[in-house]
């Protein structure tokens, strides 16, 4: 489908929906094709798998202990 600039301004939402559904939408200036509306593919979401990092991350045994000096600095 080809439309002129004025018509594209009036029908922009409709033209965007058409382009998103795969239709060829061309906007022309003075009857000469100027641009083509092209849908940008949506990124696919990766499915989260719980526990995927189990055994891959190492931390020290005293990880949950709170340092006395650090506690003193927070309480000032």
N, C-alpha and C positions, 0 to 999 in steps of 0.2 A: 504494500500500500504506500502510495506517495501522497503527502499533504504539503501544502505551502506553510510558511512560517506562521502566518496569522491563525490558520486553522490548528496548527500544532499548539499554539499558545492556549487556544480555547479548549482543546481536547487532550491536553497533556496527560492527565491521569489515565484516560482511556487508551492512549497510545502506549503509555508505559506498560499497562496491563497486557496489551497485545504483544509487545516485544517480549515481555516475560514469558508469554505462552508460545514463543517461537515464531511469531509472525514477523515478516520483513517489513519494517517501518522506515521509510525514507522521508526526510524533511527537505523540501526544495525551496530555493530562493529564486523568485522570478521564473519558476518552471524548470530550473536547473537543479538537479539533485545536489545537495550540499553535505548532508550528514545522514548516517544510518543509526537508528536506535538499536542497541544490542544489549541483551540481558547479560548481567554478570552472574556466573554460576555461584550459587551459595556454597560456602565451604561445608564439607561434610563434618559432622561432629563425631569425634572418636568416643566410643563407648568406654566409660570408666570401668576398670576391673579392680575391685578391692583386693588388697593384699599383694598387688603386683610388685611392690618394693620390699616385701618380706625377705629378710636375709641379705639384702643388698646394701643396707645402710648400717654403718657401724657407729656406735656412740659409747662414751665411757660409762663405767658403772656408777659414777657419781653424777650423772647427768641431771638428776632431779634435786640434788643438794643445792642449797642456796648459800653462797659465800657470805661470811659475816661482814667482810669489808664492803661488799656490794650492797648488802642490806643497810649498813651504816650510811652509805652514800645516798640511797633512796630516801632515807628517813630524815635527811637534813632539811 
